[in-house]
Every structure is written in structure tokens, then in C-alpha cells.
Amino acid sequence: MESKIKLIILLIISLFISCNKKIDENPPINDVTQLLDLSKYKLSANIINDSIQEYNGTNDNFLIKGKYNRKQNHKIDWWTIYNKVNHEKYLMVEIFVENNIERNNQILFYQNNKIDYTRSKLYTVDILYKNDKLHKAAYNFYMPKSYFRTKNVDLIYEIITYKENSNPQKLSLNIKNNNHHYCEIDLSNYNQDQNILIGGLFSEYSYNDKSQEMGINEIFINDTIKIK
């Protein structure tokens, strides 16, 4: 089922992502990529299995830790960067691999060991029950604050169970403010399923009035929900 949801997410990507887009992130994506550049660290490796190893690295300013697929030559899952002086978290990045190419998906910056929502790009999901039965999934998406004004926000998703898949759905999200968006997915018809996978693509379309530039921020979602 995990491989199936990855294929569906890639299908959603191919159907709905524009080839020409300007990413509006603070700090710029290149800064995050530089912090994740393993060539800038002195590394040690712990072999987990035939394919996966865990790296620990250090340089003058930071410590880095994360898992790496040796056979496919790319990072996987979450990577964490710590401040070398006090060992506090500085950054966490979720790696999404598309066509064997790494993409920085969720990006969490920390201040005093707490997530700085003004700089981060992430989502949370709360599973809600009604009368002890599965009711809905409530999603909150957070974007870095910027000079771009949010025009519209949507979520294209598909629900997968051990029985069957749903058709791709598109939701328009409630814009709470320029960097916080909310939506709910009805799950009341899935109480008989052993577990549910929700996969899809969140997109925020924004506009900079001063420079007259358009921007797109995106997050891939991939959540497993176990029925009580």
C-alpha cells in the first residue's frame, strides 16, 4: 500500500503541478539546501541494513543527523540540524523523493527548541471521532510569512484503503491568514477499514503586489490513519 500511495502522489503531481513556478519561501530554499549539503560536514555512518545508513555529521556551526539510501543515493525521511554550541534543534527537513530526486517537503525552523511558525513550512493533522466512530481529518497548513499575498489555496488528495481507492478530490481551503490554512476531509464512510492512507498535494498560490510576481508553495501529504 505504501508503494501504491507514492504512485498516486506522483500521478497527482504530474496532473496538477505547473512546470513554471516561483517558490516563495523564507529563508530561500537554496539556504536550506546548503545546510543539508553533506559535503560541508565531516561524517560518520551507522549501517542500518543493506540499503539504509544513518549519517551523523559536524562542521564549524552545526551538527546533522539523518538516514540515507545508499542504493538509490539520496536522503530519506526527516533530517535534523542542531546548533553546535548548545545542541539545540535549528532545523528539521522532511525529504520527499520524486523520480529519484530529493525535494525538501516540510521545513521546520526552531527557536529555543520550539517551532518558529513564521519561518517554517509544515502541516498538522488531527483525527476527529464522533460517537466513537471515525469522523474527519482536520488539516492545518503553515507557510513562512512573506510579502506575498495569498490568492487561493487547494488540496488535491486521494484516500486509499485495503479494499479500494477513491477518486482524486480537490478541496478549496479556508484561509485563516496569509500563512495559515485549514481544511477537513470527511472520513465517516471508512469505519470498517483496518487503516486508511491519505496522499496528495497542498498548493498555496500567492501574489506580490510590489513586484507583480506569482508564487506557489507546496507540501506533499502522506498520512496513515489507523481505525480504533
Secondary structure, 3 states (H helix, E strand, C coil): CHHHHHHHHHHHHHHHCCCCCCCCCCCCHHHHHHHCCHHHCEEEEEECCCCEEEEEEECCCEEEEEEEECCCCEEEEEEEEEECCCCCEEEEEEEEEECCEEEEEEEEEEECCEECCCCCEEEEEEEEEECCEEEEEEEEEECCCCCCEEEEEEEEEEEEECCCECCCEEEECEEEECCEEEEEEECCCCCCCCEEEEEEEEEEEEEECCCCEEEEEEEEEEEEEECC
